[in-house]
């Protein structure tokens, strides 16, 4: 058995040596260019972003922003920037004219129920939609435990 292991080892060593003895071609690794991060600055700054930049120091380097009209009196602004410590941020702001009778704020809850739990906000919006209405924006504005119990006040259907 020892002879067989020794013989196998010698055969493997010889095969390795023979493959290494042929004319070696120098292997040239292709150069991978180092991609420098280029931040293209958007020159058109929306009114919402201007307001944030004037009143806070949260935006270090402005990158871009876009405001879209979601419905009459309802706008969504998306802002991309770097904080003063260079960390990238994407921020979304919903602006609603609550004087518009067609718009209202409502509390939604997991599975449209008063039982606490967790559910993705997109599914929660679908489950809480009332016939004849359309939820245009849903924002997770609560802090809750891992089990889904709110840590603050939750008021829905005039109940806490």
C-alpha positions in Angstrom: 0.0 0.0 0.0 2.8 2.4 0.9 4.5 1.6 -2.5 1.3 2.5 -4.2 0.9 5.8 -2.4 4.6 6.6 -3.1 4.2 5.6 -6.8 1.0 7.8 -7.1 2.8 10.7 -5.5 5.7 10.4 -7.9 3.4 10.2 -10.9 1.6 13.3 -9.8 4.9 15.1 -9.1 6.2 14.1 -12.6 3.0 15.3 -14.3 3.2 18.6 -12.4 6.9 19.0 -13.4 6.2 18.2 -17.0 3.4 20.7 -17.3 5.6 23.4 -15.8 8.6 22.6 -18.0 7.0 23.4 -21.3 7.6 26.9 -22.8 6.0 29.1 -20.3 4.3 32.1 -21.7 4.2 35.1 -19.5 0.7 35.6 -18.3 -0.2 39.2 -18.4 -3.2 40.1 -16.3 -5.4 42.7 -18.0 -5.3 46.0 -16.3 -8.5 46.8 -14.5 -9.0 50.5 -14.6 -9.8 52.0 -11.2 -13.1 53.7 -11.5 -13.1 57.0 -9.9 -16.4 58.1 -8.5 -17.6 61.0 -10.5 -20.5 63.0 -9.0 -22.4 64.8 -11.7 -24.0 67.8 -10.1 -27.5 68.7 -11.2 -27.8 72.5 -11.8 -31.6 72.6 -11.5 -32.4 72.5 -7.8 -36.1 72.2 -6.8 -37.7 74.6 -4.3 -38.0 71.8 -1.7 -34.2 71.0 -1.9 -33.4 74.7 -1.8 -35.4 75.0 1.4 -33.6 72.1 3.0 -30.2 73.5 1.9 -31.0 76.9 3.3 -32.3 75.7 6.7 -30.1 72.7 7.5 -26.6 71.4 7.0 -27.7 67.9 6.1 -26.7 68.2 2.4 -22.9 68.2 2.0 -22.8 67.7 -1.8 -26.0 68.0 -3.8 -26.2 65.4 -6.6 -29.8 65.6 -8.1 -33.4 66.0 -7.3 -36.7 65.5 -9.1 -40.2 66.5 -8.2 -43.2 64.8 -9.7 -46.9 65.5 -9.4 -48.7 62.4 -8.2 -52.2 63.9 -8.1 -53.7 67.4 -7.7 -52.1 68.9 -4.6 -49.8 65.9 -4.1 -46.1 65.9 -5.0 -43.1 63.6 -4.4 -39.6 64.9 -4.4 -36.6 62.6 -4.6 -33.3 64.1 -3.5 -29.9 62.4 -4.0 -26.9 63.9 -2.1 -23.9 63.2 0.0 -23.9 64.2 3.7 -21.0 66.3 5.0 -19.3 63.1 6.0 -19.5 61.9 2.3 -22.1 59.1 2.9 -24.6 58.9 0.1 -28.3 59.5 0.8 -31.5 59.2 -1.2 -34.4 61.1 0.4 -38.0 61.1 -0.5 -40.4 63.8 0.5 -44.2 63.8 0.1 -45.8 67.2 0.0 -49.6 67.3 0.3 -52.1 70.2 0.1 -54.5 69.1 2.9 -56.9 71.9 1.8 -57.6 69.8 -1.2 -60.8 67.9 -0.3 -59.7 64.9 -2.4 -56.7 64.3 -0.2 -56.6 63.1 3.3 -54.3 61.5 5.8 -55.2 58.2 7.3 -53.6 55.7 9.7 -53.0 52.3 8.3 -52.2 49.1 10.1 -51.0 45.6 9.3 -53.8 43.6 7.5 -56.2 46.6 8.1 -56.8 45.4 11.6 -56.4 46.6 15.2 -54.3 43.6 16.0 -50.6 44.6 16.1 -48.2 42.9 13.7 -45.7 43.5 10.9 -46.4 43.7 7.2 -44.4 45.3 4.3 -45.7 48.9 3.8 -46.6 48.2 0.2 -48.9 45.3 1.2 -50.3 47.3 4.1 -51.3 50.1 1.7 -53.1 47.6 -0.5 -54.9 45.9 2.5 -56.0 49.3 3.9 -57.4 50.8 0.6 -61.1 51.6 0.9 -63.3 50.9 -2.2 -63.4 53.9 -4.5 -60.2 55.4 -3.1 -56.5 55.1 -3.9 -53.6 55.3 -1.5 -51.1 57.4 -3.3 -48.3 57.3 -0.7 -47.6 55.2 2.4 -45.0 56.2 4.9 -43.7 54.1 7.8 -44.0 56.7 10.5 -44.0 54.5 13.5 -41.5 52.7 15.7 -42.4 49.3 16.8 -41.0 46.2 18.5 -39.9 43.1 16.6 -43.3 41.6 17.4 -45.0 44.5 15.8 -46.3 46.3 18.9 -46.1 50.1 18.5 -43.9 51.9 21.0 -46.0 55.1 20.6 -49.6 55.9 20.2 -51.5 54.3 17.4 -55.0 55.6 16.8 -57.2 54.1 14.1 -60.9 54.2 13.7 -61.0 56.6 16.7 -59.5 53.7 18.8 -56.2 53.4 20.5 
